[in-house]
């Protein structure tokens, strides 16, 4: 009979431990859900993952550039450090500074890289495939450079 009360104490202890754990998990999840829902108003956004989307950082040392190429979906670039250059075939070279994003639509021949005197750390986001074309010559790379006037960072 001495095992009866011992079993009862074990049972009560187990139930109390399970309840305490349940309360901790519930309170923790409620805080997470509350924190997440407080970041959005007017509804819940949908998040989707795209398996063929690439996001990479490329460090272009000064003077380094890609070959001409196109993307099937387009490409979003942003300079994180240094000065980057970007050119759409037939247009002037555009110079981009830190925090300035730029978009190249699908199928547009372009190249990008670093300024001749300054490295460029570039964040690149694209989906689909890349078609590599001819190398960018020194003459093309050293062409006329402009600073786009449509920046909204000022």
N, C-alpha and C positions, 0 to 999 in steps of 0.2 A: 504494500500500500504506500510505501514511501516513494515509489516511483511515480505515482499519480500526481502528487503536488509538484514534483520536479518537472514532469511533462507539461503540466499546466503553466508553470512559470516560463518554460522554454517557448511554449505556444504564444503566451502573452508577449514575451520579449520579441519573438519573430514578427508578430502582427504589428507591434509598436514600431519596430525597425522598418518594416515594409511601408507603414503609413508615413513615417518620417521621411523616408527616401522619396515616396510619391509626392509629398508636399514640397520637398526641395526641388525635384524635377519640375513639377507644375509651376512653382514660383519662378524658377530659372527660365523656363520656356515662355512664360507669360511676359517676363521682362524683355526677352529677345523679340517676341512678336510685337509687343508694344513699341519697342525702339524701332523696329523695321517699319511698322505701319505709320509711325509718327513722321517718317521721312518723306511720305507721299500724301498728297491731298487730292480729293476728288475721285478716287478710285485706286485700283491696284495695277501697276504696269506689268506687262508680260515680258519675261526674260527668255530669250532663245539663244541657244548655242549653235554656231555654224561650224561644222567639222572641217570645212575646207577654207576657213578664214585664217590668214596668217597675220600675226603681229610680232614684229622683230625690231630690235635696235641694231643699227649699223653704225659703226664708227668709221667715218671716212677721214683718213689723214689729209692734211692740206694738199690740194692738187689732185686728189683721187676722185674719180667719177665713174658712174655706171656706163654701160653701152646704151645705145638707143634701145628702147623696148616699149611694149604695150602690155596692158592688162585686160583680161576678158571682163572684169567687173569694174575696174577703175582702181585708183590707189589714193589713200589718204596719208600724207606725210606731215611730220612736225619736227622742227629742229629743237632738240632739248639742250644742246650746248654748241657754242661756236656759231659759224655762219654757213648756211647751205645754199647751194645753187640748184636751179631747176630750169629746164628749157623744154618747151613744146616745139617740135620741129617747125621751122619757118618763122618763129617768133624770137624776141630778145630773151636773153638769159635773165631770170628773176633771182634776186638775192633775198634770202629769208633769214631772219634772226630768231633767237630763242622764243618759244611760245607761239610762233606764227605757223598755223596749219595751212596746208594747201592741198587741193584736190585735183587729180588728173582723171578725167572721165575715161570710160572703157574705150579701147581701140585707138587711143591717141598716142602717137609716137612721141616719146620724151626721154630725157635722162635727168639724173640728179646726182649730186655729190657735194664735195667740200669746196669752199673758197680756195683760191690759189695759196693764200697765206695763213689760213686758219682751219683747224680741224672742225668737223661737224658730226655731232652725235644725232642721229636721225631715228625717230620712231616711225615705222612703216606698217600700215594696215592695208591688206588687200585680200580679195577673195578670188577664187578661180585660178587661172593659169597666167603665166608670163611668157610672152614671145620675145626672145632676144634677137636683136637686129645688129646692125653694124656698129663698130666702135666709134666713140666720140673722138674726133681728131683734136690735136692741140689748137688748130685754127678755130674750130667750132667752140671749144672750151674757153678760149681767150676772146670770144666775141663780145659784143656790147652787152653790158649788164645794167639792169634797172632795178629800182626798189619799188615794188607794187605799192600803190597809194590806197588800197582798199582795206588795209589793216585796221582792226577795231580795238587794238590793245592800248592805245593812247588815252 
